[in-house]
Structures are given as C-alpha cells and as structure tokens.
Amino acid sequence: MNATGAINALDVYKDLPKLNCKKCGMLCMPFGVELLKGAKQLEDCPPLLEPKYKPNLEKLRALLAPMKQATATGIVLNQDACDGCGVCVIACPVNSRFSQECLSGKAPDHPLPKEIIYALENGKCKIVSIEECRRYTPPTTNCRICEIYCPRYAIEIKV
C-alpha cells in the first residue's frame, strides 16, 4: 500500500505465484492489475489455488477485501472511518429527491424510502439502496458528491 493506503498492482503482484504461466490468460503483473480493476478473480489463477500458495491466497484475499466491497458503482464505504456525521446522507442528490427530510438538511425518518442510497444506522452510515445511485442507473453520471463531501474520507469511489 502507498502512503494514502491505496492498493496498487505491485502490492498484489508480490503475493502472486510469479510463474507467468498464462493459465489465467496473461502474465502475473497484468493479472494483478486486472484483479484491482475487478475484471479477474483470485480463482482465475490456478497455481494460486495450489496448497503451497495458500498463505499467499489468504494475504491477497485480505488485501483485496475492500475492493470486493465496492459495488458496481465503484463506491466503497469504510465503516471504520465513518463517524456518522450524516453529510453523505444529506448531500446525496438521490436522497434529496426521495426524502423531504434530506432536502431540508436532515436525515430521513424511518421507515426509510426504498430509494434512499445512504442512511444512518447505529451511529454509522450504511448503503441502503445502491441501485438508485446515479453512477448505477441509466443514464449514468460520474456523480462523486458523497465522496467529495465526506469529511472523514470514509467514502471512496474506485471507478
């Protein structure tokens, strides 16, 4: 990981078998890049599934776990960094469209509208309905408002 905590291809590559056998269809370094992009899965590398590489496989699973949490929108919500301030809930244009409370600068009341993307629960933000996100539903937009306004950098858009 680099100084910002972001994972790069070299972080992934160091735990790959480095055989360049092309059983996954490519060399190990490009395979690492494809893992980061979500285009390949760890199971696509047959040597990595061999018993002798089990420690490497476990390290890679742990390293790539935050990437697996990313939705089709590329949004990753880091619960550890979230302090439950609710800025994302109020700033989200979709939330404001479906919740009068958000439109007036408050968190939505329960029961939550099914179209709400972000809500607060037990003092933390959670993603309720990512299917409504403007990054996900056609016509898609490159909306990054939640990421931009999160004061704790708990929301990261990977795509």
N, C-alpha and C positions, 0 to 999 in steps of 0.2 A: 504494500500500500504506500501511496505517496504521502506527503506531509498533510494533505487535506483529508486523508482517509479514503480516497478513491482507489478502487482496484484497477490495475492496468494489466495488459497482456503478459508482461513479464512475471507478475505475481502468480498468474495462472500457469504459465509455462514452466516455472521452476518445479511444480509438482506433477507435471505430466510425465509419462514414461520417457519422452525424448527419443523414441525409436525411429521416428519419421517413416513408419511402416506404411502409411497411407491406407490403413484398414478403415479409417473413418472417411477416406476420400481426399485427405490433404495431409500436409506436413504438420508437425506438432504446434509450431508457433501460429500459423493461420487458424488452426483448430482452437487454440486458446482465445484468439480474437473472436471467433465465431461463438464460443461459449459466452463471452462477455456480451455479445450482441443478442444472445438468446436464440441464435439460429441453429446451434448444436447443443446436445445434451451430453453430460458426462458418460452416459451409457452408450454413446455413439463411438467411443474409443474402446474397442475390445481388449487391448492389453491392460488398460486401466482397471478392468473388471477381474483381472487375474489376482489370486491371493497375495502374491508378492508386492502388489501395488495398493493393497487395501489401505495402509496408512496414508498414502498419497490421495486416494479417493476420498477418504474421510476429511482430510485437510481441505481439499477442493470443494467438497460439499459445504463445509463450514464457511469457506471464503466466499462462495457463490450464493449462500443462503439469502443475503439481502437482495441479490439480483432476482431470485425466484419470487420474491415478494412483489416485485414490480408487476404491475398489471399490463394489459395491452396498451395502456396509455403511457406507460413508462414511469408512472408515479410510484415512488417508494415513500412510505410513511414510517419514519423511525420513532417508534413509541418511546424509546429511552430518552430521546432528545426533546420530545413534546412535553410542554409544561401545562397544557390545557388552556392556554390563553383564549382560544376561540377565534383568533384573527382569520384563520383559513375559512372557518365556518361562515363568517360574515362577508369576507372578501370574495368568496366564490360566486361568480355571476349566475351559475345554475341554482345555487341555494337561494339567492335573492329572487330569482324568477319564480320559485315554487314556495317560498316561505315569506309571509309578510313580516315575520319577526326579523329575519335576516335583512330584509330590505330596510328595516328601521334600526339596524345596528345591534340586534340581539340574537342570541342563539335560538333555534326553533324549539317550540314546545313539543312535548310528547302528546300523542303519538306523532312520530316524525312522518312527514310526507314521503311517499315511496321514492320520489325523485331526488331527494336530498343526497348530495355527494358526501359532505363532511358533517359530522355531528360530534358533540362532546358526550363522553360516557365515562363515568368513574374518574373524572379529572384528566382525561386524555382525549385527544382527537381520534376518531375512527372513520374509516371509509365505509359508508353505508351502501351507496348505490353507484358504483363506478361506471355502470352502463350509461348513465346520463351525462357523463363528463364530455365537454366539448372536444376533448382530444380523442374521444372514442366514437361518438355518434356522428354519422354523416350529416351535413358536411363538416368534416373535422377541421378544427383550427389548432394552431400551435399555442393555445392558452397556457400561460405559466403563472397566472395570478396567485394561486395558492403558494407556489414555490417562492415567488418574489416577496410576498407579504409575510411569510412565516418568520417571526423574529428569532426563532431558535434553530432555524435551518433544519427542521425536522421533516420537511417535505422536499424531496429531490426528484426532479424529472430526468430520467436517464435517456430518453429518446428525443 
